[in-house]
């Protein structure tokens, strides 16, 4: 799988918070942000799958 570059402009306070969160987990800021994005994407896809399953089976 290839990779691409995504450039973000964020304020100093947010970057510092990201550094702290990443540091507590022994991660780089880049790896930490990627983990958050992957988890959020999974959560959205999982929720959509649950909703589709409920519609299919008529669960309310």
CHARMM-style PDB file with segment names, atoms N, HN, CA, C and O in Angstrom:
ATOM      1  N   UNK     1       0.855  -1.176   0.000  1.00  0.00      PROA
ATOM      2  CA  UNK     1       0.000   0.000   0.000  1.00  0.00      PROA
ATOM      3  C   UNK     1       0.896   1.233   0.000  1.00  0.00      PROA
ATOM      4  O   UNK     1       1.859   1.298   0.764  1.00  0.00      PROA
ATOM      5  N   UNK     2       0.593   2.196  -0.838  1.00  0.00      PROA
ATOM      6  HN  UNK     2      -0.189   2.143  -1.458  1.00  0.00      PROA
ATOM      7  CA  UNK     2       1.361   3.433  -0.923  1.00  0.00      PROA
ATOM      8  C   UNK     2       0.986   4.402   0.180  1.00  0.00      PROA
ATOM      9  O   UNK     2       0.096   4.143   0.991  1.00  0.00      PROA
ATOM     10  N   UNK     3       1.669   5.492   0.189  1.00  0.00      PROA
ATOM     11  HN  UNK     3       2.392   5.702  -0.470  1.00  0.00      PROA
ATOM     12  CA  UNK     3       1.341   6.526   1.165  1.00  0.00      PROA
ATOM     13  C   UNK     3       1.370   7.876   0.478  1.00  0.00      PROA
ATOM     14  O   UNK     3       1.991   8.042  -0.572  1.00  0.00      PROA
ATOM     15  N   UNK     4       0.701   8.823   1.072  1.00  0.00      PROA
ATOM     16  HN  UNK     4       0.196   8.689   1.924  1.00  0.00      PROA
ATOM     17  CA  UNK     4       0.629  10.188   0.575  1.00  0.00      PROA
ATOM     18  C   UNK     4       0.929  11.138   1.711  1.00  0.00      PROA
ATOM     19  O   UNK     4       0.971  10.741   2.876  1.00  0.00      PROA
ATOM     20  N   UNK     5       1.135  12.380   1.368  1.00  0.00      PROA
ATOM     21  HN  UNK     5       1.101  12.703   0.422  1.00  0.00      PROA
ATOM     22  CA  UNK     5       1.413  13.408   2.362  1.00  0.00      PROA
ATOM     23  C   UNK     5       0.168  14.264   2.534  1.00  0.00      PROA
ATOM     24  O   UNK     5      -0.453  14.678   1.555  1.00  0.00      PROA
ATOM     25  N   UNK     6      -0.189  14.525   3.782  1.00  0.00      PROA
ATOM     26  HN  UNK     6       0.316  14.189   4.577  1.00  0.00      PROA
ATOM     27  CA  UNK     6      -1.293  15.407   4.125  1.00  0.00      PROA
ATOM     28  C   UNK     6      -0.718  16.494   5.007  1.00  0.00      PROA
ATOM     29  O   UNK     6      -0.139  16.205   6.055  1.00  0.00      PROA
ATOM     30  N   UNK     7      -0.868  17.717   4.604  1.00  0.00      PROA
ATOM     31  HN  UNK     7      -1.339  17.952   3.753  1.00  0.00      PROA
ATOM     32  CA  UNK     7      -0.328  18.841   5.369  1.00  0.00      PROA
ATOM     33  C   UNK     7      -1.471  19.527   6.101  1.00  0.00      PROA
ATOM     34  O   UNK     7      -2.507  19.823   5.506  1.00  0.00      PROA
ATOM     35  N   UNK     8      -1.283  19.777   7.383  1.00  0.00      PROA
ATOM     36  HN  UNK     8      -0.441  19.536   7.866  1.00  0.00      PROA
ATOM     37  CA  UNK     8      -2.310  20.425   8.196  1.00  0.00      PROA
ATOM     38  C   UNK     8      -1.746  21.667   8.865  1.00  0.00      PROA
ATOM     39  O   UNK     8      -0.577  21.706   9.250  1.00  0.00      PROA
ATOM     40  N   UNK     9      -2.573  22.658   8.995  1.00  0.00      PROA
ATOM     41  HN  UNK     9      -3.523  22.627   8.683  1.00  0.00      PROA
ATOM     42  CA  UNK     9      -2.199  23.842   9.750  1.00  0.00      PROA
ATOM     43  C   UNK     9      -3.043  23.825  11.022  1.00  0.00      PROA
ATOM     44  O   UNK     9      -4.265  23.960  10.962  1.00  0.00      PROA
ATOM     45  N   UNK    10      -2.392  23.660  12.173  1.00  0.00      PROA
ATOM     46  HN  UNK    10      -1.399  23.551  12.222  1.00  0.00      PROA
ATOM     47  CA  UNK    10      -3.112  23.604  13.445  1.00  0.00      PROA
ATOM     48  C   UNK    10      -2.466  24.580  14.423  1.00  0.00      PROA
ATOM     49  O   UNK    10      -1.300  24.946  14.279  1.00  0.00      PROA
ATOM     50  N   UNK    11      -3.239  24.989  15.411  1.00  0.00      PROA
ATOM     51  HN  UNK    11      -4.186  24.692  15.528  1.00  0.00      PROA
ATOM     52  CA  UNK    11      -2.690  25.959  16.362  1.00  0.00      PROA
ATOM     53  C   UNK    11      -1.717  25.298  17.330  1.00  0.00      PROA
ATOM     54  O   UNK    11      -1.703  24.077  17.489  1.00  0.00      PROA
ATOM     55  N   UNK    12      -0.920  26.117  17.961  1.00  0.00      PROA
ATOM     56  HN  UNK    12      -0.932  27.109  17.832  1.00  0.00      PROA
ATOM     57  CA  UNK    12       0.141  25.630  18.851  1.00  0.00      PROA
ATOM     58  C   UNK    12      -0.393  24.811  20.018  1.00  0.00      PROA
ATOM     59  O   UNK    12       0.206  23.806  20.402  1.00  0.00      PROA
ATOM     60  N   UNK    13      -1.515  25.238  20.581  1.00  0.00      PROA
ATOM     61  HN  UNK    13      -2.001  26.054  20.269  1.00  0.00      PROA
ATOM     62  CA  UNK    13      -2.074  24.529  21.737  1.00  0.00      PROA
ATOM     63  C   UNK    13      -2.493  23.117  21.373  1.00  0.00      PROA
ATOM     64  O   UNK    13      -2.230  22.177  22.123  1.00  0.00      PROA
ATOM     65  N   UNK    14      -3.141  22.960  20.230  1.00  0.00      PROA
ATOM     66  HN  UNK    14      -3.354  23.723  19.621  1.00  0.00      PROA
ATOM     67  CA  UNK    14      -3.572  21.623  19.807  1.00  0.00      PROA
ATOM     68  C   UNK    14      -2.357  20.744  19.527  1.00  0.00      PROA
ATOM     69  O   UNK    14      -2.333  19.577  19.919  1.00  0.00      PROA
ATOM     70  N   UNK    15      -1.359  21.290  18.859  1.00  0.00      PROA
ATOM     71  HN  UNK    15      -1.378  22.237  18.540  1.00  0.00      PROA
ATOM     72  CA  UNK    15      -0.160  20.499  18.572  1.00  0.00      PROA
ATOM     73  C   UNK    15       0.510  20.052  19.863  1.00  0.00      PROA
ATOM     74  O   UNK    15       0.971  18.914  19.956  1.00  0.00      PROA
ATOM     75  N   UNK    16       0.570  20.913  20.839  1.00  0.00      PROA
ATOM     76  HN  UNK    16       0.196  21.837  20.763  1.00  0.00      PROA
ATOM     77  CA  UNK    16       1.186  20.534  22.118  1.00  0.00      PROA
ATOM     78  C   UNK    16       0.395  19.425  22.802  1.00  0.00      PROA
ATOM     79  O   UNK    16       0.980  18.498  23.362  1.00  0.00      PROA
ATOM     80  N   UNK    17      -0.936  19.517  22.759  1.00  0.00      PROA
ATOM     81  HN  UNK    17      -1.411  20.270  22.304  1.00  0.00      PROA
ATOM     82  CA  UNK    17      -1.766  18.448  23.336  1.00  0.00      PROA
ATOM     83  C   UNK    17      -1.547  17.136  22.602  1.00  0.00      PROA
ATOM     84  O   UNK    17      -1.469  16.077  23.225  1.00  0.00      PROA
ATOM     85  N   UNK    18      -1.449  17.201  21.279  1.00  0.00      PROA
ATOM     86  HN  UNK    18      -1.512  18.060  20.773  1.00  0.00      PROA
ATOM     87  CA  UNK    18      -1.181  15.992  20.499  1.00  0.00      PROA
ATOM     88  C   UNK    18       0.175  15.403  20.860  1.00  0.00      PROA
ATOM     89  O   UNK    18       0.312  14.185  20.972  1.00  0.00      PROA
ATOM     90  N   UNK    19       1.165  16.245  21.042  1.00  0.00      PROA
ATOM     91  HN  UNK    19       1.054  17.235  20.951  1.00  0.00      PROA
ATOM     92  CA  UNK    19       2.497  15.768  21.441  1.00  0.00      PROA
ATOM     93  C   UNK    19       2.445  15.053  22.784  1.00  0.00      PROA
ATOM     94  O   UNK    19       3.071  14.009  22.966  1.00  0.00      PROA
ATOM     95  N   UNK    20       1.696  15.618  23.720  1.00  0.00      PROA
ATOM     96  HN  UNK    20       1.187  16.466  23.572  1.00  0.00      PROA
ATOM     97  CA  UNK    20       1.585  14.999  25.048  1.00  0.00      PROA
ATOM     98  C   UNK    20       0.883  13.651  24.968  1.00  0.00      PROA
ATOM     99  O   UNK    20       1.346  12.671  25.550  1.00  0.00      PROA
ATOM    100  N   UNK    21      -0.230  13.602  24.251  1.00  0.00      PROA
ATOM    101  HN  UNK    21      -0.606  14.398  23.778  1.00  0.00      PROA
ATOM    102  CA  UNK    21      -0.968  12.343  24.111  1.00  0.00      PROA
ATOM    103  C   UNK    21      -0.090  11.278  23.437  1.00  0.00      PROA
ATOM    104  O   UNK    21      -0.031  10.130  23.876  1.00  0.00      PROA
ATOM    105  N   UNK    22       0.581  11.689  22.369  1.00  0.00      PROA
ATOM    106  HN  UNK    22       0.532  12.622  22.012  1.00  0.00      PROA
ATOM    107  CA  UNK    22       1.442  10.752  21.643  1.00  0.00      PROA
ATOM    108  C   UNK    22       2.592  10.289  22.527  1.00  0.00      PROA
ATOM    109  O   UNK    22       2.927   9.105  22.544  1.00  0.00      PROA
ATOM    110  N   UNK    23       3.189  11.211  23.252  1.00  0.00      PROA
ATOM    111  HN  UNK    23       2.916  12.173  23.238  1.00  0.00      PROA
ATOM    112  CA  UNK    23       4.312  10.878  24.119  1.00  0.00      PROA
ATOM    113  C   UNK    23       3.941   9.880  25.204  1.00  0.00      PROA
ATOM    114  O   UNK    23       4.723   8.983  25.520  1.00  0.00      PROA
ATOM    115  N   UNK    24       2.759  10.031  25.771  1.00  0.00      PROA
ATOM    116  HN  UNK    24       2.124  10.760  25.514  1.00  0.00      PROA
ATOM    117  CA  UNK    24       2.298   9.095  26.798  1.00  0.00      PROA
ATOM    118  C   UNK    24       2.177   7.681  26.253  1.00  0.00      PROA
ATOM    119  O   UNK    24       2.301   6.704  26.991  1.00  0.00      PROA
ATOM    120  N   UNK    25       1.935   7.586  24.966  1.00  0.00      PROA
ATOM    121  HN  UNK    25       1.834   8.380  24.366  1.00  0.00      PROA
ATOM    122  CA  UNK    25       1.784   6.267  24.332  1.00  0.00      PROA
ATOM    123  C   UNK    25       3.073   5.809  23.644  1.00  0.00      PROA
ATOM    124  O   UNK    25       3.109   4.753  23.012  1.00  0.00      PROA
ATOM    125  N   UNK    26       4.123   6.613  23.774  1.00  0.00      PROA
ATOM    126  HN  UNK    26       4.094   7.470  24.288  1.00  0.00      PROA
ATOM    127  CA  UNK    26       5.392   6.262  23.143  1.00  0.00      PROA
ATOM    128  C   UNK    26       5.331   6.313  21.628  1.00  0.00      PROA
ATOM    129  O   UNK    26       5.992   5.530  20.946  1.00  0.00      PROA
ATOM    130  N   UNK    27       4.535   7.237  21.102  1.00  0.00      PROA
ATOM    131  HN  UNK    27       3.998   7.873  21.656  1.00  0.00      PROA
ATOM    132  CA  UNK    27       4.318   7.330  19.662  1.00  0.00      PROA
ATOM    133  C   UNK    27       4.767   8.696  19.161  1.00  0.00      PROA
ATOM    134  O   UNK    27       4.893   9.649  19.930  1.00  0.00      PROA
ATOM    135  N   UNK    28       5.005   8.769  17.855  1.00  0.00      PROA
ATOM    136  HN  UNK    28       4.902   7.994  17.231  1.00  0.00      PROA
ATOM    137  CA  UNK    28       5.216  10.073  17.231  1.00  0.00      PROA
ATOM    138  C   UNK    28       3.846  10.736  17.057  1.00  0.00      PROA
ATOM    139  O   UNK    28       2.814  10.066  17.092  1.00  0.00      PROA
ATOM    140  N   UNK    29       3.852  12.037  16.872  1.00  0.00      PROA
ATOM    141  HN  UNK    29       4.691  12.581  16.844  1.00  0.00      PROA
ATOM    142  CA  UNK    29       2.594  12.744  16.625  1.00  0.00      PROA
ATOM    143  C   UNK    29       1.950  12.203  15.350  1.00  0.00      PROA
ATOM    144  O   UNK    29       0.735  12.011  15.300  1.00  0.00      PROA
ATOM    145  N   UNK    30       2.752  11.961  14.333  1.00  0.00      PROA
ATOM    146  HN  UNK    30       3.739  12.117  14.373  1.00  0.00      PROA
ATOM    147  CA  UNK    30       2.225  11.435  13.076  1.00  0.00      PROA
ATOM    148  C   UNK    30       1.512  10.100  13.298  1.00  0.00      PROA
ATOM    149  O   UNK    30       0.384   9.917  12.842  1.00  0.00      PROA
ATOM    150  N   UNK    31       2.163   9.176  13.990  1.00  0.00      PROA
ATOM    151  HN  UNK    31       3.080   9.326  14.359  1.00  0.00      PROA
ATOM    152  CA  UNK    31       1.554   7.867  14.239  1.00  0.00      PROA
ATOM    153  C   UNK    31       0.292   7.994  15.088  1.00  0.00      PROA
ATOM    154  O   UNK    31      -0.691   7.289  14.860  1.00  0.00      PROA
ATOM    155  N   UNK    32       0.327   8.890  16.062  1.00  0.00      PROA
ATOM    156  HN  UNK    32       1.126   9.462  16.248  1.00  0.00      PROA
ATOM    157  CA  UNK    32      -0.833   9.092  16.929  1.00  0.00      PROA
ATOM    158  C   UNK    32      -2.027   9.616  16.127  1.00  0.00      PROA
ATOM    159  O   UNK    32      -3.142   9.118  16.283  1.00  0.00      PROA
ATOM    160  N   UNK    33      -1.800  10.612  15.275  1.00  0.00      PROA
ATOM    161  HN  UNK    33      -0.894  11.016  15.149  1.00  0.00      PROA
ATOM    162  CA  UNK    33      -2.885  11.189  14.477  1.00  0.00      PROA
ATOM    163  C   UNK    33      -3.424  10.153  13.498  1.00  0.00      PROA
ATOM    164  O   UNK    33      -4.636  10.056  13.303  1.00  0.00      PROA
ATOM    165  N   UNK    34      -2.538   9.382  12.885  1.00  0.00      PROA
ATOM    166  HN  UNK    34      -1.554   9.461  13.043  1.00  0.00      PROA
ATOM    167  CA  UNK    34      -2.990   8.325  11.965  1.00  0.00      PROA
ATOM    168  C   UNK    34      -3.850   7.314  12.709  1.00  0.00      PROA
ATOM    169  O   UNK    34      -4.886   6.888  12.200  1.00  0.00      PROA
ATOM    170  N   UNK    35      -3.427   6.925  13.913  1.00  0.00      PROA
ATOM    171  HN  UNK    35      -2.585   7.271  14.326  1.00  0.00      PROA
ATOM    172  CA  UNK    35      -4.213   5.980  14.712  1.00  0.00      PROA
ATOM    173  C   UNK    35      -5.607   6.543  14.987  1.00  0.00      PROA
ATOM    174  O   UNK    35      -6.597   5.819  14.888  1.00  0.00      PROA
ATOM    175  N   UNK    36      -5.688   7.822  15.330  1.00  0.00      PROA
ATOM    176  HN  UNK    36      -4.883   8.410  15.411  1.00  0.00      PROA
ATOM    177  CA  UNK    36      -6.990   8.444  15.587  1.00  0.00      PROA
ATOM    178  C   UNK    36      -7.872   8.433  14.343  1.00  0.00      PROA
ATOM    179  O   UNK    36      -9.065   8.141  14.424  1.00  0.00      PROA
ATOM    180  N   UNK    37      -7.285   8.750  13.199  1.00  0.00      PROA
ATOM    181  HN  UNK    37      -6.316   8.988  13.133  1.00  0.00      PROA
ATOM    182  CA  UNK    37      -8.057   8.774  11.961  1.00  0.00      PROA
ATOM    183  C   UNK    37      -8.539   7.385  11.578  1.00  0.00      PROA
ATOM    184  O   UNK    37      -9.683   7.218  11.157  1.00  0.00      PROA
ATOM    185  N   UNK    38      -7.676   6.388  11.721  1.00  0.00      PROA
ATOM    186  HN  UNK    38      -6.746   6.523  12.063  1.00  0.00      PROA
ATOM    187  CA  UNK    38      -8.059   5.008  11.400  1.00  0.00      PROA
ATOM    188  C   UNK    38      -9.179   4.553  12.327  1.00  0.00      PROA
ATOM    189  O   UNK    38     -10.146   3.937  11.880  1.00  0.00      PROA
ATOM    190  N   UNK    39      -9.050   4.854  13.618  1.00  0.00      PROA
ATOM    191  HN  UNK    39      -8.264   5.354  13.981  1.00  0.00      PROA
ATOM    192  CA  UNK    39     -10.079   4.440  14.577  1.00  0.00      PROA
ATOM    193  C   UNK    39     -11.407   5.118  14.273  1.00  0.00      PROA
ATOM    194  O   UNK    39     -12.456   4.475  14.322  1.00  0.00      PROA
ATOM    195  N   UNK    40     -11.373   6.420  13.958  1.00  0.00      PROA
ATOM    196  HN  UNK    40     -10.521   6.942  13.918  1.00  0.00      PROA
ATOM    197  CA  UNK    40     -12.599   7.148  13.646  1.00  0.00      PROA
ATOM    198  C   UNK    40     -13.250   6.592  12.380  1.00  0.00      PROA
ATOM    199  O   UNK    40     -14.471   6.444  12.319  1.00  0.00      PROA
ATOM    200  N   UNK    41     -12.435   6.285  11.373  1.00  0.00      PROA
ATOM    201  HN  UNK    41     -11.443   6.405  11.423  1.00  0.00      PROA
ATOM    202  CA  UNK    41     -12.949   5.702  10.137  1.00  0.00      PROA
ATOM    203  C   UNK    41     -13.592   4.353  10.417  1.00  0.00      PROA
ATOM    204  O   UNK    41     -14.671   4.060   9.903  1.00  0.00      PROA
ATOM    205  N   UNK    42     -12.930   3.520  11.238  1.00  0.00      PROA
ATOM    206  HN  UNK    42     -12.053   3.758  11.656  1.00  0.00      PROA
ATOM    207  CA  UNK    42     -13.498   2.214  11.593  1.00  0.00      PROA
ATOM    208  C   UNK    42     -14.830   2.395  12.314  1.00  0.00      PROA
ATOM    209  O   UNK    42     -15.804   1.712  11.997  1.00  0.00      PROA
ATOM    210  N   UNK    43     -14.881   3.310  13.281  1.00  0.00      PROA
ATOM    211  HN  UNK    43     -14.090   3.865  13.539  1.00  0.00      PROA
ATOM    212  CA  UNK    43     -16.113   3.537  14.033  1.00  0.00      PROA
ATOM    213  C   UNK    43     -17.265   3.918  13.109  1.00  0.00      PROA
ATOM    214  O   UNK    43     -18.384   3.433  13.273  1.00  0.00      PROA
ATOM    215  N   UNK    44     -16.987   4.791  12.135  1.00  0.00      PROA
ATOM    216  HN  UNK    44     -16.077   5.185  12.002  1.00  0.00      PROA
ATOM    217  CA  UNK    44     -18.036   5.200  11.197  1.00  0.00      PROA
ATOM    218  C   UNK    44     -18.500   4.030  10.341  1.00  0.00      PROA
ATOM    219  O   UNK    44     -19.701   3.838  10.148  1.00  0.00      PROA
ATOM    220  N   UNK    45     -17.546   3.240   9.822  1.00  0.00      PROA
ATOM    221  HN  UNK    45     -16.571   3.396   9.979  1.00  0.00      PROA
ATOM    222  CA  UNK    45     -17.917   2.089   8.993  1.00  0.00      PROA
ATOM    223  C   UNK    45     -18.660   1.043   9.812  1.00  0.00      PROA
ATOM    224  O   UNK    45     -19.603   0.427   9.315  1.00  0.00      PROA
ATOM    225  N   UNK    46     -18.251   0.835  11.057  1.00  0.00      PROA
ATOM    226  HN  UNK    46     -17.485   1.336  11.461  1.00  0.00      PROA
ATOM    227  CA  UNK    46     -18.923  -0.135  11.924  1.00  0.00      PROA
ATOM    228  C   UNK    46     -20.354   0.307  12.200  1.00  0.00      PROA
ATOM    229  O   UNK    46     -21.283  -0.497  12.120  1.00  0.00      PROA
ATOM    230  N   UNK    47     -20.531   1.587  12.526  1.00  0.00      PROA
ATOM    231  HN  UNK    47     -19.776   2.240  12.592  1.00  0.00      PROA
ATOM    232  CA  UNK    47     -21.879   2.110  12.789  1.00  0.00      PROA
ATOM    233  C   UNK    47     -22.773   1.958  11.568  1.00  0.00      PROA
ATOM    234  O   UNK    47     -23.939   1.581  11.686  1.00  0.00      PROA
ATOM    235  N   UNK    48     -22.222   2.255  10.393  1.00  0.00      PROA
ATOM    236  HN  UNK    48     -21.275   2.562  10.297  1.00  0.00      PROA
ATOM    237  CA  UNK    48     -23.002   2.110   9.166  1.00  0.00      PROA
ATOM    238  C   UNK    48     -23.386   0.653   8.946  1.00  0.00      PROA
ATOM    239  O   UNK    48     -24.507   0.374   8.521  1.00  0.00      PROA
ATOM    240  N   UNK    49     -22.484  -0.278   9.226  1.00  0.00      PROA
ATOM    241  HN  UNK    49     -21.574  -0.051   9.571  1.00  0.00      PROA
ATOM    242  CA  UNK    49     -22.783  -1.702   9.062  1.00  0.00      PROA
ATOM    243  C   UNK    49     -23.861  -2.150  10.041  1.00  0.00      PROA
ATOM    244  O   UNK    49     -24.742  -2.928   9.675  1.00  0.00      PROA
ATOM    245  N   UNK    50     -23.803  -1.673  11.274  1.00  0.00      PROA
ATOM    246  HN  UNK    50     -23.088  -1.041  11.572  1.00  0.00      PROA
ATOM    247  CA  UNK    50     -24.824  -2.020  12.274  1.00  0.00      PROA
ATOM    248  C   UNK    50     -26.179  -1.482  11.841  1.00  0.00      PROA
ATOM    249  O   UNK    50     -27.183  -2.190  11.921  1.00  0.00      PROA
ATOM    250  N   UNK    51     -26.213  -0.222  11.378  1.00  0.00      PROA
ATOM    251  HN  UNK    51     -25.397   0.352  11.313  1.00  0.00      PROA
ATOM    252  CA  UNK    51     -27.478   0.354  10.920  1.00  0.00      PROA
ATOM    253  C   UNK    51     -28.046  -0.428   9.741  1.00  0.00      PROA
ATOM    254  O   UNK    51     -29.250  -0.678   9.685  1.00  0.00      PROA
ATOM    255  N   UNK    52     -27.188  -0.815   8.800  1.00  0.00      PROA
ATOM    256  HN  UNK    52     -26.210  -0.612   8.845  1.00  0.00      PROA
ATOM    257  CA  UNK    52     -27.636  -1.588   7.643  1.00  0.00      PROA
ATOM    258  C   UNK    52     -28.180  -2.943   8.084  1.00  0.00      PROA
ATOM    259  O   UNK    52     -29.202  -3.396   7.570  1.00  0.00      PROA
ATOM    260  N   UNK    53     -27.510  -3.589   9.026  1.00  0.00      PROA
ATOM    261  HN  UNK    53     -26.680  -3.221   9.444  1.00  0.00      PROA
ATOM    262  CA  UNK    53     -27.968  -4.881   9.540  1.00  0.00      PROA
ATOM    263  C   UNK    53     -29.312  -4.724  10.236  1.00  0.00      PROA
ATOM    264  O   UNK    53     -30.200  -5.557  10.054  1.00  0.00      PROA
ATOM    265  N   UNK    54     -29.475  -3.677  11.025  1.00  0.00      PROA
ATOM    266  HN  UNK    54     -28.753  -3.001  11.173  1.00  0.00      PROA
ATOM    267  CA  UNK    54     -30.750  -3.447  11.716  1.00  0.00      PROA
ATOM    268  C   UNK    54     -31.870  -3.196  10.716  1.00  0.00      PROA
ATOM    269  O   UNK    54     -32.987  -3.678  10.905  1.00  0.00      PROA
ATOM    270  N   UNK    55     -31.584  -2.443   9.651  1.00  0.00      PROA
ATOM    271  HN  UNK    55     -30.676  -2.051   9.498  1.00  0.00      PROA
ATOM    272  CA  UNK    55     -32.602  -2.213   8.631  1.00  0.00      PROA
ATOM    273  C   UNK    55     -32.973  -3.524   7.937  1.00  0.00      PROA
ATOM    274  O   UNK    55     -34.146  -3.783   7.666  1.00  0.00      PROA
ATOM    275  N   UNK    56     -31.968  -4.339   7.656  1.00  0.00      PROA
ATOM    276  HN  UNK    56     -31.015  -4.128   7.876  1.00  0.00      PROA
ATOM    277  CA  UNK    56     -32.190  -5.612   6.990  1.00  0.00      PROA
ATOM    278  C   UNK    56     -33.079  -6.533   7.817  1.00  0.00      PROA
ATOM    279  O   UNK    56     -33.990  -7.174   7.292  1.00  0.00      PROA
ATOM    280  N   UNK    57     -32.798  -6.591   9.136  1.00  0.00      PROA
ATOM    281  HN  UNK    57     -32.058  -6.071   9.563  1.00  0.00      PROA
ATOM    282  CA  UNK    57     -33.557  -7.488  10.005  1.00  0.00      PROA
ATOM    283  C   UNK    57     -34.758  -6.821  10.660  1.00  0.00      PROA
ATOM    284  O   UNK    57     -35.500  -7.474  11.393  1.00  0.00      PROA
ATOM    285  N   UNK    58     -34.960  -5.536  10.409  1.00  0.00      PROA
ATOM    286  HN  UNK    58     -34.357  -5.005   9.813  1.00  0.00      PROA
ATOM    287  CA  UNK    58     -36.105  -4.830  10.953  1.00  0.00      PROA
ATOM    288  C   UNK    58     -36.008  -4.549  12.432  1.00  0.00      PROA
ATOM    289  O   UNK    58     -37.035  -4.424  13.099  1.00  0.00      PROA
ATOM    290  N   UNK    59     -34.793  -4.445  12.972  1.00  0.00      PROA
ATOM    291  HN  UNK    59     -33.959  -4.547  12.431  1.00  0.00      PROA
ATOM    292  CA  UNK    59     -34.576  -4.163  14.392  1.00  0.00      PROA
ATOM    293  C   UNK    59     -34.703  -2.664  14.597  1.00  0.00      PROA
ATOM    294  O   UNK    59     -34.249  -1.863  13.780  1.00  0.00      PROA
ATOM    295  N   UNK    60     -35.324  -2.312  15.696  1.00  0.00      PROA
ATOM    296  HN  UNK    60     -35.692  -2.963  16.359  1.00  0.00      PROA
ATOM    297  CA  UNK    60     -35.463  -0.884  16.004  1.00  0.00      PROA
ATOM    298  C   UNK    60     -34.763  -0.529  17.236  1.00  0.00      PROA
ATOM    299  OT1 UNK    60     -34.778   0.633  17.642  1.00  0.00      PROA
TER     300      UNK     60
END
